[in-house]
Amino acid sequence: MTDAEKVAQARALLDMPIFHKLWDEMEEGAINACLYAKATDTETESEVRASRAAEARAIRNFRSKLNALVSEANVSRKGAPA
């Protein structure tokens, strides 16, 4: 896949409202699970919180990377001066 194809597909994703809605819901769910963590038989509350916080960070990182990919493509590239 070329860089231009990646940018085009990233733009297509970002243009879909359902994409944002689903990721918003997943992020909100991870944050709520982190805040209201309950210990399970095999994990402590801090372990549950840590895993849910990692999930929320991963979601944010993915969205940031996607936005950066599109933003970088929007910046006009100029060659170095001779």
Summary of the structure (lengths in Angstrom):
residues: 82
radius of gyration: 18.1
end to end distance: 31.8
largest distance: 66.1
contacts: 172
relative contact order: 0.13
helix: 74%
strand: 0%
